[in-house]
C-alpha cells in the first residue's frame, strides 16, 4: 500500500556549517526506525531507507534503485561545490540541487511507504538562511534588507498557495511571480520540489565553535565559512524559524543546542523531542485511528452518505427520530459539529462541549449540544467537579502533598475547575498539589495549554504524551506514584476490554491504600446504535457490570459510588482500593462474573441536583457478591 504523503512526517534539519547537520540528517532515520519501529527515509548527502527489520536503501545498497531526482541532486551538489566561492554561479546550482533533493524526498515517501522522512535542509528554509551569504556577504560589510517573519510568511503563502501579498510587504520584496510560476510548473510536471516540512530541527551552535570545527576538518575553507557570514546565517535562520512557527505552529520548531555535545547526545535529544510528533503522525494513519474516531469519512459532505444509508435510515433514524436522531444530519451546521465530523471525540471536541453556553448558543450549536450523548458528557463534567472538589480539599487540608494522576487528561477540566475553585478560597494549598496528566494528544495541543493553566495555579505539573495501552508508558508514569487520586474518565468505552482491565489493575497497584479512583462508563442508548452504523467501535457497561469489572481489578467495586446525569447515559464511579483479598464463600463467582445480569440488587440513594433540575442516583452494588466484601 502506498503511503499517503499527508500521513508522512516530513522533518528538515538545518544549521550553520560545522553544526554537523549532514551527519545528523543521515543518522536520524536509522534511530527513528529503531526507537519507534517506523519506516524512515533520509535525503541529503546520502539517501537511505531504514526499517525496523531491514534496510531498503543505503550507501552501496540500492536493490530497487534510487529516484531519478536523487541522482540529479547528487550531481548538482558536486557541481555546486566547485563554485562555492562564486557569488553568481553557486546560487543557480544550489537552489535546483535543493529542489531536486526535496522532490526526491517526496518520491521516496510513495515508493517505500515511509512513515517519516528526514531531509538535510529544505529549499525554502535553507534559502531563507543562506541567501544573504551570497547576495549581501556580512564579511564584506554589505547591508541587506532583513525581512520580518510576517514578510516571509506572506511570501510563503503566496508562493505555495497563491494568497495575495499585502501591499506593504510587496513594496519591500523583489518580484515574487517567478517563484510562484516555478512552484506551479514543478507541480504540473509531477515534481513536488517546493514545500514546507512538518517539523524543522535547528542545530544551534556558536559561530566561533563552528569555525573551529571547520578549520579542524583539514579541508579547503569556503568563502562564506567565516565568523561574520556564519553569524549572519544563524540570525537569518532565526527569522526563518519564526516564520515556520507562524505557518506551521509553535510545535513545528525544535532547537537542539549542540555546543559541547557529541553526535549521539544530540540525536538522543532529537528522538525525545520528536516523540509527540511521531505519536501524532502514527495516530493519523488509516490503520491506527485514535480512539474515539472512525475511519468513515464524515467531514466535507460525508455525513450525507451516512444519512442516506438504508440501514441507518430504517433501523435507527426513523425509529429514534424523536429521541435525538433528528439532530445528527444538522451537525455540519455548527462549528463544534464540523469539528466532530473531522476529529471524532477528540480533546478539542470535548472542550467545545464543556465550554457550551446554552444562553448564547446559535441554532446549529444548540442542536449539536442538545444531542443526548453530548448532554451526558456536559453533565459528567458537572458531576466530576461536584465530587472531586471536596475530595481534593479534604486531602489538601490534612496532607503535606497530594499526588493526582489523570489519563487520558484531555484539557483536564475535571481537575482544573475544582483546583481553581479551591485556590480562590485557600491559594496556599496549591503548593501541595502534584499533578501528572497523560494523553495521546494526536493534535499536539494539550501540553502548552495545560502547562500554562498549571503555572497560573502554582501547582507542580507534568504532562506525558503517550499511548495509555502500552505497558512501558504506564510504567514510566508509575514513577510519580503512588497516587492519592487517579482519574480514568472518558476512555472505558473506547478501550478494548482486555486493555481496560489491565489498566484498572495498574491503577489499583499505583494508588495508595487510602486513594480514590474516579472513573466512568456509558450505558448503550440510541447514540450507540448510530455510532455502530457509522463505524465507531465501543464497549458499553451498565453501572452494575462496570462495578464488577472494578471489583475484579482489585477495587472495592461492590461499594463503589455511582452517580448519573439527567439521561442516565453516563455514570461517574468513585471507588477505593480493596484492602483485603476477596474471600468469597462461593468459589464460582470469580469466574462467572460475566454471567451476572444487570439485575444485581442495588442500594440506591436519590439525590436532587439543583444544577441540573433532575434527580441523580448514587448506587452501590450489593447482593450476590456480598461474600467478597
MOBEL-V689195 format. One record per residue. RES is the residue in one letter. PHI is phi in whole degrees, -180 to 180 (NA if undefined). PSI is psi in radians with two decimals (NA if undefined). D_CENTER is the distance of its C-alpha to the mean C-alpha in Angstrom with 1 decimal. Layout:
res->{RES & RES}
phi->{PHI & PHI}
psi->{PSI & PSI}
d_center->{D_CENTER & D_CENTER}
This chain:
res->{X & X & X & X & X & X & X & X & X & X & X & X & X & X & X & X & X & X & X & X & X & X & X & X & X & X & X & X & X & X & X & X & X & X & X & X & X & X & X & X & X & X & X & X & X & X & X & X & X & X & X & X & X & X & X & X & X & X & X & X & X & X & X & X & X & X & X & X & X & X & X & X & X & X & X & X & X & X & X & X & X & X & X & X & X & X & X & X & X & X & X & X & X & X & X & X & X & X & X & X & X & X & X & X & X & X & X & X & X & X & X & X & X & X & X & X & X & X & X & X & X & X & X & X & X & X & X & X & X & X & X & X & X & X & X & X & X & X & X & X & X & X & X & X & X & X & X & X & X & X & X & X & X & X & X & X & X & X & X & X & X & X & X & X & X & X & X & X & X & X & X & X & X & X & X & X & X & X & X & X & X & X & X & X & X & X & X & X & X & X & X & X & X & X & X & X & X & X & X & X & X & X & X & X & X & X & X & X & X & X & X & X & X & X & X & X & X & X & X & X & X & X & X & X & X & X & X & X & X & X & X & X & X & X & X & X & X & X & X & X & X & X & X & X & X & X & X & X & X & X & X & X & X & X & X & X & X & X & X & X & X & X & X & X & X & X & X & X & X & X & X & X & X & X & X & X & X & X & X & X & X & X & X & X & X & X & X & X & X & X & X & X & X & X & X & X & X & X & X & X & X & X & X & X & X & X & X & X & X & X & X & X & X & X & X & X & X & X & X & X & X & X & X & X & X & X & X & X & X & X & X & X & X & X & X & X & X & X & X & X & X & X & X & X & X & X & X & X & X & X & X & X & X & X & X & X & X & X & X & X & X & X & X & X & X & X & X & X & X & X & X & X & X & X & X & X & X & X & X & X & X & X & X & X & X & X & X & X & X & X & X & X & X & X & X & X & X & X & X & X & X & X & X & X & X & X & X & X & X & X & X & X & X & X & X & X & X & X & X & X & X & X & X & X & X & X & X & X & X & X & X & X & X & X & X & X & X & X & X & X & X & X & X & X & X & X & X & X & X & X & X & X & X & X & X & X & X & X & X & X & X & X & X & X & X & X & X & X & X & X & X & X & X & X & X & X & X & X & X & X & X & X & X & X & X & X & X & X & X & X & X & X & X & X & X & X & X & X & X & X & X & X & X & X & X & X & X & X & X & X & X & X & X & X & X & X & X & X & X & X & X & X & X & X & X & X & X & X & X & X & X & X & X & X & X & X & X & X & X & X & X & X & X & X & X & X & X & X & X & X & X & X & X & X & X & X & X & X & X & X & X & X & X & X & X & X & X & X & X & X & X & X & X & X & X & X & X & X & X & X & X & X & X & X & X & X & X & X & X & X & X & X & X & X & X & X & X & X & X & X & X & X & X & X & X & X & X & X & X & X & X & X & X & X & X & X & X & X & X & X & X & X & X & X & X & X & X & X & X}
phi->{NA & -74 & -78 & -68 & -58 & -73 & -101 & -109 & -86 & -100 & -119 & -120 & -108 & -130 & 167 & -70 & -57 & 95 & -79 & 87 & -68 & -65 & -65 & -61 & -66 & -76 & -92 & -60 & -57 & -60 & -74 & -63 & -62 & -75 & -77 & -114 & 57 & -117 & -89 & -122 & -120 & -138 & -131 & 173 & -56 & -127 & -113 & -135 & -134 & -113 & -117 & -62 & -114 & -158 & -98 & -102 & -159 & -162 & -59 & 79 & -145 & -142 & -62 & -109 & 76 & -122 & -57 & -59 & -65 & -68 & -64 & -62 & -61 & -62 & -68 & -63 & -65 & -65 & -66 & -63 & -64 & -70 & -117 & -57 & -89 & -100 & -66 & -91 & -86 & -53 & -59 & -76 & -101 & -70 & -63 & -61 & -63 & -67 & -64 & -65 & -64 & -67 & -65 & -64 & -61 & -67 & -68 & -62 & -58 & -79 & -67 & -114 & 51 & -77 & -82 & -151 & -135 & -113 & -112 & -82 & 87 & -157 & -51 & -70 & -68 & -67 & -65 & -59 & -83 & -105 & -58 & -62 & -60 & -105 & -83 & -139 & -58 & -67 & -68 & -97 & 75 & -81 & -99 & -125 & -73 & -98 & -67 & -84 & -57 & -64 & -61 & -68 & -63 & -65 & -62 & -63 & -62 & -74 & -65 & -85 & -121 & 77 & -73 & -58 & -89 & -55 & -57 & -64 & -71 & -59 & -67 & -92 & -101 & -69 & -62 & -97 & -61 & -58 & -65 & -65 & -64 & -61 & -63 & -66 & -66 & -64 & -67 & -63 & -94 & 87 & -103 & -86 & -110 & -130 & -157 & -101 & -70 & -77 & -138 & -121 & -108 & -97 & -89 & -87 & -143 & -60 & -54 & -67 & -66 & -60 & -65 & -63 & -65 & -63 & -66 & -74 & -72 & 75 & -110 & -63 & -91 & -76 & -65 & -87 & -90 & -139 & -59 & -67 & -68 & -64 & -65 & -63 & -62 & -59 & -64 & -68 & -63 & -63 & -65 & -62 & -69 & -65 & -64 & -58 & -61 & -70 & -87 & -110 & 105 & -60 & -73 & -80 & -115 & -121 & -111 & -119 & -78 & -100 & -64 & 76 & -113 & -83 & -56 & -63 & -65 & -64 & -67 & -65 & -60 & -66 & -61 & -67 & -67 & -81 & -52 & -59 & -71 & -64 & -62 & -63 & -64 & -64 & -66 & -89 & -66 & -64 & -92 & -139 & -66 & -60 & -58 & 90 & -126 & -133 & -75 & -65 & -79 & -105 & -77 & 54 & 91 & -63 & -60 & -73 & -62 & -68 & -63 & -94 & -77 & -56 & -63 & -65 & -66 & -89 & -95 & -127 & -62 & -69 & -61 & -114 & -56 & -86 & -102 & 119 & -63 & -62 & -75 & -60 & -64 & -98 & -59 & -70 & -88 & -128 & -63 & -63 & -67 & -64 & -67 & -63 & -63 & -88 & -110 & 71 & -87 & -79 & -60 & -66 & -68 & -60 & -64 & -59 & -69 & -65 & -84 & -59 & -118 & -57 & -70 & -117 & -76 & -74 & -57 & -61 & -66 & -62 & -65 & -65 & -69 & -83 & -59 & -51 & -66 & -70 & -66 & -67 & -65 & -63 & -62 & -59 & -61 & -66 & -65 & -61 & -59 & -60 & -103 & -77 & -58 & -65 & -64 & -66 & -64 & -61 & -71 & -65 & -73 & -110 & -120 & -79 & -151 & -125 & -99 & -129 & -126 & -131 & -159 & -72 & -82 & 53 & -89 & 54 & -59 & -65 & -106 & -68 & -64 & -62 & -63 & -66 & -67 & -66 & -62 & -65 & -88 & -138 & -61 & -64 & -71 & -64 & -69 & -88 & -86 & -125 & -113 & -117 & -116 & -135 & -164 & -66 & 45 & -64 & -97 & 62 & -115 & -79 & -54 & -64 & -70 & -66 & -63 & -65 & -68 & -68 & -63 & -64 & -78 & 84 & -97 & -79 & -135 & -140 & -114 & -121 & -101 & 178 & -91 & -66 & -81 & -90 & -62 & -67 & -69 & -63 & -66 & -65 & -68 & -64 & -61 & -90 & -89 & -72 & -105 & -81 & -140 & -127 & -114 & -131 & -122 & 89 & -121 & -61 & -77 & -90 & -71 & -61 & -57 & -60 & -68 & -63 & -64 & -63 & -68 & -64 & -64 & -64 & -63 & -60 & -67 & -108 & -98 & -65 & -61 & -98 & -76 & -139 & -101 & -115 & -142 & -155 & -147 & -116 & -89 & -64 & -151 & -57 & -61 & -70 & -67 & -60 & -61 & -64 & -66 & -92 & 114 & -75 & -108 & -150 & -114 & -125 & -132 & -74 & -56 & -63 & -68 & -66 & -67 & -65 & -61 & -62 & -64 & -65 & -80 & 109 & -93 & -82 & -64 & -69 & -112 & -68 & -92 & -120 & -129 & -121 & -83 & -64 & -101 & 53 & -97 & -105 & -131 & -89 & -119 & -115 & -135 & -109 & -61 & -76 & -77 & -135 & -59 & -67 & -119 & -69 & -75 & -111 & -67 & -86 & -63 & -63 & -96 & -110 & -61 & -67 & -88 & -64 & -88 & -76 & -95 & -56 & -56 & -121 & -91 & -120 & -118 & -94 & -120 & -102 & -98 & -68 & -73 & -100 & 71 & -152 & -86 & -129 & -117 & -108 & -125 & -140 & -78 & -137 & 108 & -65 & -100 & -63 & -66 & -89 & -84}
psi->{2.26 & 2.43 & 2.26 & 2.24 & -0.50 & -0.29 & 0.22 & 2.39 & 2.05 & 2.10 & 2.33 & 2.41 & 2.21 & 2.83 & 2.80 & 2.83 & 2.42 & -0.15 & -0.21 & 0.39 & -0.56 & -0.80 & -0.71 & -0.87 & -0.55 & -0.49 & -0.49 & -0.73 & -0.70 & -0.76 & -0.60 & -0.73 & -0.70 & -0.72 & -0.71 & 0.06 & 0.84 & 2.82 & 1.93 & 2.46 & 2.82 & 2.44 & 2.16 & -2.24 & -0.70 & 2.76 & 2.20 & 2.65 & 1.89 & 2.29 & 2.97 & -0.51 & -0.38 & 2.76 & 2.37 & -0.35 & 2.29 & 3.12 & 2.16 & 0.13 & 1.83 & 1.20 & -0.45 & 0.20 & 3.08 & 2.72 & 2.56 & -0.68 & -0.50 & -0.68 & -0.73 & -0.76 & -0.77 & -0.75 & -0.76 & -0.59 & -0.72 & -0.72 & -0.72 & -0.64 & -0.50 & -0.41 & 0.50 & -0.60 & 0.09 & 2.00 & -0.43 & -0.71 & -0.73 & -0.88 & -0.58 & -0.18 & -0.66 & -0.74 & -0.83 & -0.59 & -0.77 & -0.66 & -0.73 & -0.69 & -0.77 & -0.64 & -0.68 & -0.70 & -0.74 & -0.65 & -0.64 & -0.58 & -0.83 & -0.58 & -0.71 & 0.22 & 0.98 & 2.43 & -0.50 & 2.46 & 2.35 & 2.21 & 2.48 & 1.59 & -3.10 & 2.44 & -0.90 & -0.86 & -0.71 & -0.64 & -0.71 & -0.68 & -0.58 & -0.29 & -0.69 & -0.49 & -0.50 & -0.51 & -0.73 & 1.27 & 2.28 & -0.61 & -0.34 & 0.09 & 0.24 & 2.31 & 2.46 & 2.81 & 2.17 & 1.83 & 2.64 & 2.84 & -0.60 & -0.71 & -0.85 & -0.63 & -0.70 & -0.70 & -0.80 & -0.75 & -0.57 & -0.86 & -0.75 & -0.64 & -0.08 & 0.26 & 2.39 & 2.50 & 2.31 & 2.54 & -0.68 & -0.71 & -0.77 & -0.60 & -0.48 & -0.32 & 2.74 & 3.08 & 2.12 & -0.11 & -0.71 & -0.64 & -0.73 & -0.74 & -0.73 & -0.74 & -0.78 & -0.68 & -0.81 & -0.64 & -0.67 & -0.58 & 0.17 & 0.25 & 1.86 & 1.38 & -0.05 & 1.82 & 2.85 & 2.39 & 2.91 & -0.63 & 2.43 & 2.33 & 2.06 & 2.15 & 1.85 & 2.14 & 2.39 & 2.24 & -0.60 & -0.72 & -0.69 & -0.73 & -0.67 & -0.72 & -0.71 & -0.79 & -0.51 & -0.19 & -0.45 & 0.35 & 2.99 & 2.38 & 2.23 & 2.79 & -0.51 & -0.04 & 1.24 & 2.85 & -0.73 & -0.83 & -0.64 & -0.71 & -0.68 & -0.76 & -0.74 & -0.75 & -0.72 & -0.60 & -0.61 & -0.69 & -0.73 & -0.68 & -0.65 & -0.62 & -0.74 & -0.75 & -0.69 & -0.58 & -0.73 & -0.18 & 2.77 & -0.63 & -0.13 & -0.14 & 2.21 & 2.18 & 2.19 & 2.04 & 1.96 & 0.11 & 2.14 & 0.17 & 2.55 & 2.94 & -0.71 & -0.72 & -0.76 & -0.70 & -0.64 & -0.72 & -0.68 & -0.73 & -0.72 & -0.79 & -0.50 & -0.23 & -0.85 & -0.65 & -0.67 & -0.76 & -0.75 & -0.80 & -0.72 & -0.72 & -0.42 & -0.03 & 2.63 & -0.56 & -0.02 & 1.11 & 2.55 & 2.59 & 2.45 & 0.16 & 2.99 & 2.63 & -0.26 & 2.31 & 1.95 & -0.47 & 2.97 & 0.77 & -0.10 & -0.43 & -0.55 & -0.54 & -0.65 & -0.76 & -0.62 & 0.25 & 2.18 & -0.72 & -0.74 & -0.77 & -0.87 & -0.45 & -0.35 & -1.00 & -0.88 & -0.87 & -0.54 & 0.44 & -0.80 & 0.02 & 0.26 & -0.23 & -0.56 & -0.37 & -0.50 & -0.77 & -0.26 & 0.09 & -0.60 & -0.11 & -0.04 & 2.75 & -0.86 & -0.59 & -0.71 & -0.68 & -0.67 & -0.75 & -0.48 & -0.71 & -0.19 & -2.71 & 1.16 & 3.03 & -0.64 & -0.68 & -0.71 & -0.67 & -0.71 & -0.72 & -0.77 & -0.64 & 0.12 & 2.32 & 1.68 & -0.52 & -0.49 & 0.17 & 2.41 & 2.97 & -0.84 & -0.75 & -0.69 & -0.66 & -0.78 & -0.83 & -0.43 & -0.06 & 2.34 & -0.75 & -0.72 & -0.62 & -0.65 & -0.68 & -0.71 & -0.76 & -0.64 & -0.74 & -0.71 & -0.71 & -0.75 & -0.80 & -0.80 & -0.62 & -0.42 & -0.66 & -0.90 & -0.58 & -0.78 & -0.81 & -0.69 & -0.76 & -0.68 & -0.56 & -0.47 & -0.19 & 2.75 & -0.46 & 2.47 & 2.04 & 2.31 & 2.40 & 2.23 & 2.22 & 2.27 & 2.44 & -0.55 & -2.44 & 0.12 & 0.62 & -0.61 & -0.34 & -0.73 & -0.62 & -0.83 & -0.72 & -0.72 & -0.61 & -0.75 & -0.70 & -0.57 & -0.54 & -0.80 & 1.39 & -0.47 & -0.39 & -0.35 & -0.48 & -0.20 & -0.19 & 2.28 & 1.83 & 2.25 & 2.22 & 2.46 & 2.48 & 2.64 & -0.65 & 1.08 & -0.34 & 0.00 & 0.64 & -0.19 & -0.81 & -0.88 & -0.70 & -0.76 & -0.70 & -0.72 & -0.70 & -0.67 & -0.70 & -0.65 & -0.61 & -0.46 & 0.45 & 2.78 & 2.14 & 2.48 & 2.34 & 2.30 & 2.26 & 2.18 & 3.10 & 2.00 & -0.34 & -0.15 & 2.23 & -0.68 & -0.58 & -0.74 & -0.71 & -0.59 & -0.65 & -0.53 & -0.34 & -0.38 & -0.06 & -3.00 & 2.76 & 2.56 & -0.61 & 2.28 & 2.36 & 2.26 & 1.46 & 2.30 & 0.04 & -0.22 & -0.55 & -0.48 & -0.50 & 2.45 & 2.65 & -0.77 & -0.70 & -0.64 & -0.81 & -0.73 & -0.73 & -0.69 & -0.68 & -0.68 & -0.71 & -0.71 & -0.74 & -0.47 & 0.21 & 2.52 & 2.76 & -0.45 & 0.15 & 3.08 & 2.37 & 2.30 & 2.06 & -3.10 & 2.91 & 2.81 & 2.38 & 2.45 & 2.44 & -2.90 & -0.69 & -0.55 & -0.61 & -0.77 & -0.78 & -0.68 & -0.74 & -0.52 & -0.11 & 0.06 & 2.48 & 2.17 & 2.76 & 2.47 & 2.44 & 2.36 & 2.78 & -0.65 & -0.83 & -0.65 & -0.63 & -0.58 & -0.69 & -0.76 & -0.72 & -0.68 & -0.56 & -0.08 & 0.07 & 2.84 & 1.17 & -0.47 & -0.42 & 0.32 & 2.56 & 2.26 & 2.23 & 2.31 & 2.67 & -2.98 & -0.53 & 0.05 & 0.69 & -0.86 & 2.49 & 2.11 & 2.25 & 2.28 & 2.11 & 2.62 & 2.69 & 2.49 & 2.24 & -0.45 & 2.65 & 2.60 & 2.22 & 1.11 & 2.43 & -0.24 & 1.77 & -0.24 & -0.23 & -0.67 & -0.58 & -0.22 & 0.32 & -0.57 & -0.28 & -0.06 & 2.45 & 2.98 & 0.14 & 0.28 & 2.23 & 2.45 & 2.46 & 2.05 & 2.31 & 2.30 & 2.25 & 2.39 & 2.13 & 2.07 & -0.39 & -0.67 & -0.37 & 0.60 & 2.95 & 2.65 & 2.70 & 2.32 & 2.05 & 2.74 & 2.49 & 2.28 & -3.08 & -2.12 & -0.35 & 0.20 & -0.35 & -0.27 & -0.14 & NA}
d_center->{24.5 & 23.5 & 19.9 & 18.8 & 18.2 & 15.3 & 13.5 & 14.4 & 12.7 & 15.5 & 16.2 & 19.4 & 21.3 & 23.8 & 26.4 & 30.1 & 32.6 & 33.0 & 29.4 & 29.1 & 26.5 & 28.3 & 28.4 & 24.8 & 23.6 & 25.9 & 24.8 & 21.0 & 20.7 & 22.9 & 20.9 & 17.5 & 19.5 & 21.0 & 18.0 & 15.4 & 18.0 & 17.0 & 19.6 & 19.4 & 21.9 & 23.4 & 25.6 & 28.0 & 31.1 & 30.5 & 28.7 & 27.0 & 25.1 & 24.2 & 23.1 & 22.8 & 26.3 & 28.1 & 28.3 & 29.0 & 29.9 & 30.9 & 33.9 & 37.0 & 35.3 & 34.6 & 35.7 & 34.2 & 35.0 & 32.7 & 31.9 & 34.8 & 32.8 & 32.0 & 35.7 & 36.3 & 33.8 & 35.5 & 38.9 & 38.0 & 36.5 & 39.9 & 41.8 & 39.7 & 40.4 & 44.1 & 43.8 & 41.5 & 44.2 & 44.9 & 43.4 & 44.4 & 43.6 & 40.5 & 38.1 & 39.5 & 38.7 & 35.4 & 33.6 & 34.5 & 33.6 & 30.0 & 29.8 & 31.1 & 28.6 & 25.6 & 27.3 & 27.7 & 24.0 & 23.2 & 26.0 & 24.9 & 21.6 & 23.7 & 26.5 & 24.7 & 21.6 & 19.4 & 15.7 & 15.7 & 18.5 & 19.6 & 22.3 & 24.9 & 24.6 & 24.1 & 26.9 & 25.8 & 24.4 & 27.3 & 29.8 & 28.6 & 29.1 & 32.2 & 34.3 & 36.1 & 37.5 & 39.6 & 40.2 & 40.9 & 41.2 & 40.9 & 43.6 & 46.1 & 45.5 & 44.3 & 42.2 & 39.6 & 37.8 & 34.4 & 32.0 & 29.5 & 25.7 & 26.5 & 29.2 & 27.0 & 24.2 & 27.0 & 28.4 & 25.2 & 24.8 & 28.4 & 28.5 & 25.4 & 25.6 & 29.1 & 28.4 & 31.6 & 31.8 & 33.0 & 36.8 & 36.4 & 34.1 & 36.1 & 39.2 & 37.9 & 36.4 & 38.3 & 38.6 & 35.1 & 36.4 & 37.0 & 33.3 & 32.4 & 35.1 & 34.0 & 30.5 & 32.0 & 34.5 & 32.2 & 29.9 & 33.1 & 34.3 & 31.0 & 29.9 & 26.3 & 27.3 & 26.0 & 22.2 & 19.5 & 16.9 & 13.2 & 13.4 & 16.8 & 18.1 & 21.2 & 23.7 & 25.5 & 29.2 & 32.3 & 34.5 & 37.5 & 35.8 & 34.7 & 38.4 & 39.6 & 37.4 & 38.6 & 42.2 & 41.7 & 40.9 & 44.6 & 43.8 & 44.9 & 43.3 & 42.0 & 43.2 & 39.7 & 39.2 & 40.7 & 39.5 & 39.7 & 37.9 & 35.1 & 34.6 & 34.6 & 31.9 & 29.8 & 30.2 & 29.4 & 26.2 & 25.1 & 25.9 & 24.0 & 20.9 & 21.3 & 21.7 & 18.5 & 16.7 & 18.5 & 17.8 & 14.2 & 12.9 & 13.1 & 10.2 & 12.0 & 14.9 & 15.5 & 19.0 & 20.8 & 24.2 & 26.4 & 29.6 & 31.3 & 28.8 & 29.5 & 27.5 & 26.1 & 24.9 & 23.1 & 21.5 & 20.3 & 18.8 & 16.9 & 15.6 & 14.3 & 12.7 & 11.2 & 9.5 & 6.0 & 6.7 & 8.6 & 6.3 & 4.3 & 8.0 & 9.5 & 8.0 & 9.4 & 12.7 & 15.6 & 16.7 & 13.6 & 12.3 & 9.9 & 12.5 & 14.0 & 14.1 & 17.0 & 17.9 & 20.6 & 20.2 & 20.8 & 20.0 & 22.6 & 25.5 & 24.3 & 25.0 & 28.7 & 28.8 & 27.8 & 30.4 & 33.2 & 32.6 & 35.9 & 34.4 & 32.0 & 34.9 & 37.7 & 36.1 & 33.7 & 33.9 & 37.7 & 38.3 & 35.5 & 35.9 & 37.0 & 34.5 & 31.5 & 31.2 & 32.7 & 29.6 & 27.2 & 28.6 & 28.2 & 24.4 & 24.2 & 26.5 & 24.1 & 20.9 & 19.1 & 20.6 & 19.5 & 15.9 & 16.4 & 18.0 & 15.1 & 12.1 & 14.1 & 13.8 & 10.3 & 10.0 & 11.3 & 14.1 & 15.0 & 15.4 & 17.6 & 19.7 & 20.1 & 21.1 & 23.7 & 27.1 & 29.6 & 32.4 & 30.7 & 28.7 & 29.8 & 31.2 & 28.1 & 25.8 & 28.5 & 28.7 & 25.0 & 25.0 & 28.2 & 27.0 & 27.9 & 24.5 & 22.9 & 26.0 & 25.6 & 22.0 & 23.4 & 26.3 & 24.2 & 22.8 & 26.4 & 27.5 & 24.9 & 25.9 & 29.5 & 29.5 & 26.9 & 28.7 & 32.1 & 30.7 & 28.8 & 31.8 & 34.3 & 32.5 & 32.0 & 35.7 & 36.9 & 34.6 & 33.9 & 30.2 & 27.9 & 24.7 & 22.0 & 19.1 & 16.6 & 14.1 & 12.2 & 12.4 & 10.9 & 12.6 & 15.4 & 18.2 & 20.2 & 20.6 & 20.5 & 23.2 & 25.6 & 25.1 & 25.8 & 28.8 & 30.2 & 29.6 & 31.8 & 34.6 & 34.3 & 31.9 & 33.3 & 31.6 & 28.1 & 28.9 & 29.2 & 25.6 & 23.2 & 19.8 & 17.0 & 13.8 & 11.3 & 8.3 & 6.0 & 3.5 & 2.5 & 3.6 & 3.4 & 6.6 & 7.9 & 9.2 & 11.6 & 12.9 & 13.6 & 15.1 & 17.3 & 18.5 & 19.3 & 21.2 & 23.1 & 24.3 & 25.1 & 23.6 & 22.3 & 18.5 & 16.0 & 12.2 & 11.0 & 7.7 & 8.9 & 10.6 & 13.3 & 15.6 & 16.1 & 19.2 & 18.6 & 15.4 & 17.5 & 20.3 & 18.5 & 17.8 & 21.5 & 22.6 & 22.2 & 24.3 & 26.5 & 25.2 & 27.4 & 25.0 & 22.1 & 20.1 & 18.9 & 18.5 & 17.2 & 16.5 & 20.0 & 20.5 & 17.4 & 18.0 & 20.9 & 23.9 & 24.3 & 20.8 & 21.5 & 24.9 & 23.6 & 21.0 & 23.8 & 26.1 & 23.8 & 23.5 & 27.3 & 27.7 & 25.6 & 27.1 & 30.3 & 33.4 & 33.5 & 29.8 & 28.4 & 25.7 & 24.4 & 23.0 & 23.5 & 24.4 & 25.1 & 28.5 & 28.9 & 30.2 & 30.4 & 26.7 & 26.2 & 28.8 & 27.2 & 23.7 & 25.5 & 27.3 & 24.2 & 22.4 & 20.4 & 20.9 & 21.5 & 23.9 & 26.2 & 28.2 & 31.2 & 31.4 & 34.2 & 32.4 & 29.2 & 31.6 & 33.2 & 29.9 & 29.3 & 32.9 & 32.5 & 29.5 & 31.8 & 31.5 & 34.5 & 33.3 & 36.8 & 36.9 & 33.4 & 33.3 & 31.8 & 31.4 & 30.7 & 30.2 & 32.6 & 31.9 & 31.7 & 28.5 & 26.1 & 27.6 & 26.5 & 27.9 & 28.9 & 30.2 & 31.6 & 31.9 & 35.2 & 37.6 & 39.8 & 39.5 & 40.4 & 44.2 & 44.7 & 48.3 & 47.1 & 45.6 & 44.4 & 42.0 & 39.2 & 39.1 & 39.9 & 37.3 & 35.6 & 39.0 & 39.1 & 39.4 & 37.9 & 41.3 & 40.9 & 42.9 & 40.8 & 41.9 & 40.9 & 41.0 & 40.7 & 39.0 & 39.3 & 36.4 & 37.6 & 34.1 & 33.7 & 37.5 & 37.4 & 38.0 & 35.5 & 36.4 & 35.9 & 36.7 & 37.2 & 38.1 & 41.7 & 44.4 & 44.4 & 42.0 & 43.8 & 45.2 & 41.8 & 41.8}
